[in-house]
Amino acid sequence: MAPENLDKAIDLIQAELKKYVSEPVSQQELADVQSNYIGRLPLSLESNSGVASALLTMERYELGLDYLQGYESMIKEITPESILEASQQYLDPDKLAISTAGPPI
């Protein structure tokens, strides 16, 4: 990124976060993301390292060995309203800390 665009980029990030906590995502946007998550799961399990990573994640977060069997239905249960509720609970754009690195302007 060009250093002269830093303030513009920060403003855009803040505006997008404020939008994210004030209005639900569109149903189409959610459907696209859900399809992506569901579709990439089998691909992530095609290698030994992918299987090992999935098992490690299930163990680390105590998801249970049947986690992958219910994965698709869990993803499909997510609604725009549940995303909005979670974002309002965990994100506060007014308390955003932004750190940048690079050459001075």
C-alpha positions in Angstrom: 0.0 0.0 0.0 1.2 3.5 -0.8 1.9 5.4 2.5 -0.1 8.4 1.2 -3.3 6.2 1.2 -2.9 5.2 4.9 -5.5 7.5 6.3 -7.9 6.6 3.6 -7.4 2.9 4.2 -8.0 3.3 8.0 -11.1 5.3 7.3 -12.5 2.6 5.1 -11.7 -0.1 7.7 -13.5 1.9 10.4 -16.5 2.5 8.1 -16.8 -1.1 7.2 -16.6 -2.2 10.8 -19.3 0.3 11.8 -21.5 -1.1 9.0 -20.8 -4.6 10.2 -22.0 -4.0 13.7 -25.0 -1.9 12.6 -26.7 -3.9 9.9 -26.9 -7.6 9.0 -25.0 -9.1 6.1 -27.0 -9.9 3.0 -28.5 -13.3 2.6 -26.5 -13.7 -0.7 -23.2 -12.8 1.0 -23.9 -15.3 3.8 -24.9 -18.0 1.3 -21.6 -17.4 -0.7 -19.5 -17.7 2.4 -21.4 -20.8 3.7 -20.9 -22.5 0.3 -17.2 -21.7 0.4 -16.7 -23.1 3.9 -18.7 -26.2 3.2 -17.0 -26.7 -0.2 -13.5 -26.4 1.0 -13.8 -28.8 3.9 -13.3 -32.0 1.8 -10.4 -30.4 0.0 -8.7 -29.7 3.3 -8.9 -33.4 4.2 -7.2 -34.7 1.0 -3.8 -34.8 2.5 -2.3 -36.4 5.6 -1.4 -33.0 7.0 -4.9 -31.8 6.4 -6.4 -34.7 8.3 -3.8 -34.2 11.1 -4.7 -30.5 11.3 -8.4 -31.2 11.5 -7.8 -33.7 14.3 -5.6 -31.3 16.2 -8.2 -28.6 15.9 -11.0 -30.9 17.1 -8.9 -32.0 20.1 -7.6 -28.5 20.9 -11.0 -26.9 21.0 -12.8 -30.1 22.4 -15.1 -30.3 19.4 -15.5 -34.0 19.6 -14.7 -36.6 17.0 -18.1 -36.2 15.4 -17.5 -32.5 14.7 -17.0 -33.0 10.9 -20.2 -35.0 10.6 -22.3 -32.0 11.8 -20.1 -29.3 10.2 -22.3 -28.6 7.2 -25.5 -28.3 9.3 -23.7 -26.0 11.8 -22.6 -23.7 9.0 -26.0 -23.6 7.5 -27.6 -22.7 10.8 -25.7 -19.4 10.9 -28.1 -16.4 10.1 -27.4 -12.8 9.3 -29.0 -12.0 12.6 -26.7 -14.3 14.5 -23.7 -12.7 12.8 -24.9 -9.2 13.7 -25.5 -10.2 17.3 -22.0 -11.7 17.6 -20.4 -8.7 16.0 -22.2 -6.3 18.3 -21.1 -8.4 21.3 -17.4 -8.7 20.3 -16.6 -5.7 18.1 -16.5 -2.1 19.1 -15.3 0.1 16.2 -14.8 3.0 18.6 -12.2 1.1 20.5 -10.3 -0.1 17.5 -6.5 -0.1 17.9 -4.7 0.2 14.6 -1.0 -0.4 14.1 0.9 0.3 11.0 4.4 -0.3 9.8 6.3 1.1 6.9 8.1 4.2 5.7 6.9 7.5 7.1 4.7 9.7 4.9 
